[in-house]
Amino acid sequence: MAGRRLRPNAAARRSEARITFCVRGVVSPTLANLYLHYAFDLWMVRNFPDIPFERYADDVICHCRNEQQAARLKDAIAERFATCFLMLHPQKTKIAYCKSNGRPGNYPIVQFDFLGYTFRPRLVKSRSGKFFVGFNPEVVPSSVEIATDQGPRNEGGVTP
């Protein structure tokens, strides 16, 4: 027996290659939320306590004071995510400038989408009736279409 190698049978070889992922399962969002709570939320509180942020599932907004702070934070998050076997989405991750009357600077990106809303500079009417440029949300048109398609059905013409 000294020179013989043990060979697994065909069934054992097939089961070795079987890997199961819980994707789009009922527990997936909960597991992702727990993972990001430790990988991102607590890390932000420890390392960047002066930068407020909002996270819903895997969508995050961080409120930086200037472009330099935002660039440093973006690099730090990318590094943190790499240590947690995650990566930032290259098309969705961006630095946007919240342009308004109070922030008149220029930046190539002045809008972003978050949770079905597009945030961008808009003409707003104040309570006194004067118009100004504010940085406000609007429902993303595709979100309205999805909500309309999935809304309650009114069968029989009865108004709810």
Secondary structure, DSSP 8 states (H G I E B T S, - for coil): -TT------HHHHHHHT------SSTTHHHHHHHHHIIIIIHHHHHH-TTS-EEEETTEEEE--SSHHHHHHHHHHHHHHHHHTT----TTT-------BTTB----S---EEETTEEEEEEEEE-TTS-EEEEEEEEE-HHHHHHHHHHS---TTS---
